[in-house]
């Protein structure tokens, strides 16, 4: 048994349980259904995998996670922060969502030349900032929702849409690349980056301002 001070995560229900690997906490929470609390800043040198039948909730608790490995969501993952000083995830690889990914009150960015989040499933963003270092912040082939306090930031464009029909009604987006059909309503704040147009379209784009 290791020193709890070195643990990276904890579950509190049913008695305190400490984990020295976030993946171990995830696998255990799948069985118990308990919420996971991050305990300190740390680097995850291992892959993180939310399997198809997993339904996991992680409270960042104001801390920051960095990783150079894969983050794959095939099940359901709710990432949020209940603290005043929101935590963050910084990844060198694209976070790939094939399931349901709910992100609330945290910041996510990349350190490498990769898409921050590749969304093939359902992505729900609330009061969060997703930032791309050199590519788009979100490349979506699936459903995406954003609230008015969510910001997508990128160097040239922040959102690439490959969804057949996507409607955006709220949020701030630093440029959209559209390859299919997108409807952008009045509640969206569009900002061009580096002299680029707010929308680069290869498909059908409707802007209702």
Number of C-alpha atoms within 10 A of each C-alpha: 5 9 9 14 10 13 18 22 24 23 21 12 12 8 8 8 15 23 23 16 15 23 17 14 24 27 16 17 19 18 10 12 16 20 18 26 21 24 21 17 17 16 16 18 12 14 13 19 18 22 19 13 11 20 19 23 20 23 23 27 22 20 21 20 18 19 20 18 17 18 18 18 23 20 19 21 22 16 19 24 22 14 14 9 13 18 22 25 18 19 24 18 20 25 23 21 24 22 22 21 23 17 24 21 24 28 21 23 26 26 17 17 14 20 26 30 26 22 26 21 19 18 23 15 24 19 17 23 21 26 26 27 19 18 22 28 31 27 22 21 20 20 18 21 17 21 19 16 14 23 24 25 25 26 18 22 28 31 26 24 24 20 20 14 15 20 15 17 17 19 21 21 23 26 26 27 23 21 17 18 18 23 15 20 15 12 15 19 17 18 18 18 17 10 7 14 17 19 20 15 17 11 14 13 20 11 12 11 8
